Amino acid sequence: MMTVVTFKHGSGDQDSVVPLLGSRTIVKELAQDMNFKVTVPYGAWFHEDQVGGWATEYGNLLTFATVRGASHMVSYAQPARALRLFQSFVNGQRLPDTANPSSG
């Protein structure tokens, strides 16, 4: 039996300790090293009818996501958005890419 682990990396878009561009570059290089192709291009994800951040998916195992308005301590700065990101990871779901997913 094979266990598949999905990894989502979240980063605050206002993080001055670990800048967004550096994190995004590292995850992109990791995806290239693992021969993962972009399966969902960089785009907005939504929480409570607002942009929660931006995300890119590589293959079915690696996602890089930002949390809009968050600093280095994402869960402190944006607790609701951080929880939504965490829930998507735990439940193996994509982040919602529409403001109202139930209508589309």
C-alpha positions as CSV (number, residue, x, y, z in Angstrom):
1,M,0.0,0.0,0.0
2,M,1.4,3.4,-1.0
3,T,0.8,6.5,1.1
4,V,0.6,9.7,-0.8
5,V,1.4,12.9,1.1
6,T,0.3,16.3,-0.3
7,F,2.4,19.3,0.8
8,K,1.0,22.8,0.8
9,H,3.3,25.6,1.7
10,G,1.7,28.8,2.9
11,S,3.4,32.1,3.0
12,G,2.2,35.5,4.1
13,D,2.3,38.1,1.3
14,Q,3.6,40.7,3.7
15,D,6.3,38.6,5.4
16,S,9.5,40.5,5.8
17,V,11.3,37.6,7.5
18,V,10.9,35.0,4.8
19,P,10.0,37.0,1.7
20,L,7.3,35.7,-0.7
21,L,9.5,35.7,-3.8
22,G,12.2,33.5,-2.1
23,S,9.6,31.0,-0.9
24,R,7.9,30.9,-4.3
25,T,11.3,30.4,-6.0
26,I,12.3,27.5,-3.7
27,V,9.0,25.7,-4.2
28,K,9.1,26.2,-8.0
29,E,12.7,24.7,-8.0
30,L,11.6,21.8,-5.8
31,A,8.8,21.1,-8.3
32,Q,11.2,21.2,-11.2
33,D,13.6,18.8,-9.4
34,M,10.8,16.4,-8.8
35,N,9.6,16.8,-12.5
36,F,6.2,18.1,-11.4
37,K,4.5,20.3,-14.0
38,V,2.2,23.2,-13.2
39,T,-1.3,21.7,-13.0
40,V,-3.1,24.9,-11.7
41,P,-1.4,28.1,-12.7
42,Y,-0.7,30.9,-10.3
43,G,-4.1,32.5,-9.4
44,A,-6.3,33.7,-6.7
45,W,-8.0,31.5,-4.1
46,F,-11.0,32.8,-2.1
47,H,-12.3,32.8,1.4
48,E,-15.5,34.5,2.5
49,D,-16.1,36.1,-0.9
50,Q,-12.7,37.8,-0.9
51,V,-9.3,36.9,-2.3
52,G,-7.7,34.8,0.4
53,G,-4.3,34.7,-1.4
54,W,-2.8,33.2,-4.5
55,A,-1.7,29.7,-5.2
56,T,0.1,27.4,-7.8
57,E,-0.3,23.7,-7.9
58,Y,2.4,21.4,-9.2
59,G,1.4,17.8,-10.0
60,N,-1.1,16.5,-7.5
61,L,1.3,16.7,-4.5
62,L,2.7,20.2,-4.2
63,T,0.9,23.5,-3.7
64,F,2.4,26.9,-3.0
65,A,-0.1,29.3,-1.5
66,T,0.1,32.8,-0.2
67,V,-2.2,34.3,2.4
68,R,-3.3,37.8,1.6
69,G,-2.6,40.4,4.3
70,A,-0.5,38.0,6.4
71,S,2.9,38.6,7.8
72,H,5.4,36.0,9.1
73,M,3.0,34.6,11.6
74,V,0.2,33.8,9.2
75,S,-2.2,32.3,11.7
76,Y,-1.9,35.3,14.0
77,A,-2.2,37.9,11.2
78,Q,-5.0,36.2,9.2
79,P,-6.5,33.4,11.4
80,A,-9.6,32.7,9.2
81,R,-7.6,32.5,6.0
82,A,-4.9,30.4,7.7
83,L,-7.6,28.0,8.9
84,R,-9.1,27.7,5.4
85,L,-5.6,26.9,4.0
86,F,-5.0,24.3,6.8
87,Q,-8.4,22.8,6.3
88,S,-7.8,22.4,2.6
89,F,-4.5,20.6,3.4
90,V,-6.0,18.3,6.0
91,N,-9.0,17.4,3.8
92,G,-6.9,17.0,0.6
93,Q,-8.9,19.7,-1.2
94,R,-7.9,22.5,-3.5
95,L,-8.3,26.0,-2.3
96,P,-11.5,27.5,-3.8
97,D,-10.8,29.4,-7.0
98,T,-14.1,31.3,-7.1
99,A,-15.7,33.7,-4.7
100,N,-18.8,31.6,-4.3
101,P,-18.0,28.0,-5.1
102,S,-21.5,26.7,-4.3
103,S,-23.0,28.7,-7.3
104,G,-20.6,27.5,-9.9
